[in-house]
Amino acid sequence: MTDPVPPSLDHRGSRRLGRREEIFWYLFAAVSYVSLSVYHKWLLNWIVGPLWLVATVAIGPVIIDRIRRRPTSSTDA
């Protein structure tokens, strides 16, 4: 029988974001998208906008975790 996934990890073994951290990343994605699209109008379309949001929320925390050298799996316990 396999061990159940701890509640702090998702089905892939990645760390789950807390509520405040998730809100921060969504706000960061929105503000950065609007700020950049003021100067680069080609960003304002129905494909780039959702991709920007998903990429920022999915990749941003991973990059910060790697910079902080926070373990991404629970093998060190």
C-alpha positions in Angstrom: 0.0 0.0 0.0 1.3 3.4 -0.9 1.6 6.2 1.7 -1.0 8.9 1.4 0.1 12.3 0.1 0.6 14.8 3.0 -1.9 17.7 3.0 0.9 20.2 2.3 1.7 18.5 -1.0 -0.3 18.1 -4.2 -0.7 15.0 -6.3 2.7 15.5 -8.0 4.5 16.0 -4.7 4.9 19.8 -5.2 4.3 22.2 -2.3 0.8 23.6 -2.1 0.5 27.4 -1.8 -1.1 28.9 1.3 -4.1 31.2 0.8 -2.2 34.4 1.3 0.7 33.2 -1.0 -1.8 32.2 -3.7 -3.5 35.6 -3.5 -0.1 37.3 -3.7 0.8 35.4 -6.9 -2.6 36.2 -8.6 -2.3 39.9 -7.7 1.4 39.9 -8.9 0.3 38.3 -12.2 -2.5 40.8 -12.7 -0.4 43.9 -11.8 2.6 42.8 -13.9 0.4 42.0 -16.9 -1.4 45.3 -16.8 1.9 47.2 -16.2 3.6 45.6 -19.1 0.7 45.8 -21.5 0.5 49.6 -21.1 3.8 49.7 -23.0 3.5 46.6 -25.1 0.0 46.5 -26.7 0.5 43.1 -28.3 0.2 41.5 -24.8 -3.5 42.6 -24.8 -5.1 39.6 -26.4 -7.2 36.5 -25.3 -4.3 34.1 -25.6 -1.3 35.9 -23.9 -3.4 37.1 -21.0 -4.5 33.7 -19.6 -1.0 32.2 -20.5 0.6 35.0 -18.5 -1.6 34.3 -15.5 -1.1 30.6 -15.5 2.7 30.9 -16.1 3.1 33.4 -13.3 1.1 31.5 -10.8 2.6 28.1 -11.7 6.2 29.0 -12.3 6.7 31.9 -10.0 6.5 29.9 -6.7 8.8 27.2 -8.1 11.5 29.7 -9.0 11.3 31.4 -5.6 11.5 28.0 -3.9 14.6 27.1 -5.9 16.2 30.5 -5.1 15.5 29.9 -1.4 16.6 26.3 -1.7 13.4 25.1 -0.2 13.0 21.4 -0.7 10.3 20.6 -3.3 9.7 17.0 -2.0 9.3 15.4 1.4 12.3 13.0 1.1 14.3 14.9 3.7 11.9 14.0 6.6 
